[in-house]
Amino acid sequence: MKNMIRKKRAGLCLLLLVAPLVWADQGEGHDEGARAGHDHGAEASVGGAEGHDGDLTLTEAQRRMLDLRVLTLRPNADADRVLRLPAEITSNLYRTWEVPVRVNSQVLSRSATLGQHLKKGDPVATLFSAEMATLQAELGVVADEWRRVRSLGRATVGNQRYLDVQGRYQDLRARGRGYGLTSDDLADIEKGKGEAGVYTLRAPDTGLVLTDAFQQGQWLAAGSPLITLVDESELWAEAALPPQPGLRVDTGTPARVRVGETLVNGEVILSGHRLDPVTRTLQVRIRVPNEDHLLHPGMFAEVELLLPLPDNALLIPEEALTRGGDGDWQVFVEEAPGVYEAREVSPGQSLDGARVIQGVPAGTRVVTRGAFFLASEQAKSGFDVHAH
């Protein structure tokens, strides 16, 4: 019995001696595992972990993987930017003519056809009018009387008769021009040429027949249109400009008009200041030279406006702008190779994939390509740019 008690005491002593060693071994292994896990976590967050100052850090390998690009901001003195807008080619209304009948008439025959290019004085249609017949008869008589009075002289016929005949003659010629007769037409009437009541309406200028809304044999009231004539040597491009605060398109602004592979230089002749109530856009009109008649009304085009930037403006690509956690616009500034800091900026005009900004000085190095990844790392803790 005593021997058994001695053995148990000896075993208990041995256990008490061994236990601290076992616990020491287990604790030591736990510290190593914790350190290993901590180091692994640090390694996994390289390239996105925030530094002591809130910077984002990328290694050279990570920057190459992201194809990260950095732009040094430089003032753009006297620089132009291109603003592209969809447009439609339209007729130049300042060089477009409505050619109507001037007196109640019937169409006897037509000379102009749709799409035909007419020169000034070319016949449009031959018509008959009873009122024209009256005018022709009166003008023939008065013209003969005016020739006699003028040959006799004012002293012979008397001043009153001389002025009376002269007035009636000039009045009839003015009525004839109002009916659409030319000087040659009036001269033929005075010589007794032509058929009574029959006359020819002629093109008032050179142009293309854009519309022809009449038929042979048709009776037309005074003022009814026969054709629309447009001079296509100069057209318009009508574009719609989305309203943007601070964006101005002044008259005389250079413009390029592109229709397919055709490119024509023009200039702005009208820039609206009131929004269209339907489209909520501003009208911009560009004068387009078209001497070779390559363009026609109704074609769709793309207009490139060359707009001057504000003096010493700082311009960055749109891809460099991101939103911060508070929703404000920001850019990432390269503090040192691989070290980037987010800075809030105020964006201005947006032109052709670029944006004028304020809030950072000239000479600042701003991340362009790769800014999205930095913004993601900023917003999501633990984002890893490594492709594990």
Residue, then its C-alpha position, 0 to 999 in steps of 0.5 A: m500500500k505504501n509502495m503504491i502511494r509512493k508511485k502515485r506521488a512520483g507520477l504526480c511530480l513527474l507530471l508537474l515537471v513535464a506540463p510547463l514544457v508542453w504548454a510552452d511548446q504549444g504557445e510558441g507554435h501559436d505565436e509563429g502561426a500568428r506571425a505567419g498569418h500576419d505576414h501573409g495578410a500583409e503580403a496579400s494586401v500589397g498594392g492596395a493597403e493604405g499607408h500611414d498617410g492614407d496613400l495607396t501603394l503599388t509595386e512596379a510589377q503591379r503597375r506594369m500589370l495594370d498598365l498604369r499611366v500617369l499624366t503631368l498636368r500642363p496649362n493649355a494656353d490658346a488650345d482648342r478642343v473638338l466637340r462632336l455633335p450629330a447634325e443634318i444637312t439642310s438647305n440654306l434658307y437665305r439662298t432658297w427661293e419659292v417660285p409662285v405664280r403671281v397672277n391667277s393662271q393655268v399651267l400650259s406646259r412645264s420646263a423644270t423637273l424635280g432635281q434639275h439644276l437651273k440657271k438664272g432666267d431658265p424657264v420654269a413653266t409656260l402659263f396662261s392668264a386673262e389678267m396677263a392678256t389685259l396687261q399685254a394689251e394695255l402695255g402695247v398701246v401705252a408703249d406706242e404712245w410713250r414712244r411718240v410723246r418722247s420723240l416729240g418732246r416735253a415742250t411740244v406735247g406739254n408737260q402734263r401729258y408727257l408726265d401722264v403717259q410716262g407714269r402709265y407706261q412705268d406703272l404697266r411695266a412695274r405690274g409686269r415685273g410683279y407678274g414675273l416678267t423679265s425685261d426681255d419679256l416686257a420688251d417683246i410685249e412692247k414689240g407685239k410679239g407673243e400670244a395674248g395671255v401666254y407668258t413664261l415664268r423663269a428661275p429668279d436665280t441659279g439653283l436646284v429644283l427641290t420641289d415642284a408641286f404643280q401639274q400641266g393644265q392645273w389652274l393656280a391662284a396667285g401666290s400658289p408655289l410652282i417650285t422651290l429652288v435652292d442654291e446648293s453651292e452653300l448649305w447649312a448643317e443644323a446641330a443640337l448642342p446639349p446645354q452645359p454651364g460655361l460652354r459657349v459656341d460663338t459665331g465664327t467658330p471653325a467647324r468640320v462637317r463629316v458625311g461618310e468619307t467627305l470632310v468639309n470645313g465650315e463655320v458657325i453662323l448661328s448659336g442659339h441662346r434659348l433651349d428648344p422646348v421639345t428637345r431641350t437643346l440649343q440650335v447651332r447652325i454651320r455654313v457649309p461650302n458645297e461648290d462641288h455639290l457633294l452634299h445634299p439636304g437631308m443627309f446626316a452628318e457629324v460636326e466637329l466644333l473647334l472650341p477654345l479652352p479657358d486660358n491656362a486650363l488644366l485638361i485630363p482624360e475622363e478616365a482619370l476622374t473617379r468618385g470618392g466615398d463621399g460622392d465627390w469627384q477626385v483624381f489620384v496624384e502620384e506622390a512618388p513612384g508607386v505611391y498615390e493619393a486621392r485629391e478632390v477636384s472640381p470638373g468643368q467643361s467636358l469635351d471630346g473625352a476630356r475634362v477641364i478640372q480645378g483643384v490641383p496645380a499645374g505640374t501635378r502628376v495624375v493617374t489616367r489609366g488605372a484610376f478605376f482600380l485605385a478607386s476600387e482599392q480605396a473603396k473596398s478594403g482587401f482588394d488585391v490587384h494580384a491575380h492570385 
